[in-house]
Structure formats: C-alpha cells, structure tokens
C-alpha cells in the first residue's frame, strides 16, 4: 500500500474514533441532564407576607431564595421552602 494511502487510512480511522467518542459524550450528557429533577418550584409574590399597604413590583427566584421588591423601595429576601423573611434591604437609604 502506498505511503499516502496509509496516512489517509489512519486519518479516517482517527476521525471515526473521535466522532464515536463525541457521539457517546453527547448522548451521555443528554441522559444525565434529562434524568435530573427538572420540576422547578414555582412561586408567586402573593405567596409571601408583605407589610400592610405594600404591593410587589417585581420578584425573582434562585434555588434557595425568593427576592420580592415592594413599591416602598424595600427588597425582601425570603426562604423559598419555608416562606420566612430572611433579610430586608432598604433602597432609600
């Protein structure tokens, strides 16, 4: 077999091996990602106790905390599971 043909055969074999490893990696990552606990905890600002006369103007959720911004200029941080107020940040100071 000519030298150039052996080189080309080696390149094709290497490319085939890399593509197989890449395909296995993509399938494994998809299986890992899709089998995870994908049910998010949905919350609404109405689920949290705000002071009398304050309405929520915005809210955000992370894994463990819910942040509710009130129309009084105070950011309130709540625990996502217990719904307890953990911190208040006054923006008007």
Buried (B, 14 or more C-beta within 10 A) or exposed (E): EEEEEEEEEEEEEEEEEEEEEEEEEEEEEEEEEEEEEEEEEEBEBEEBEBEEEBEBEEBEBEEEBBBBBBEBEBBBBBBBEEEEBEEEEEEEE
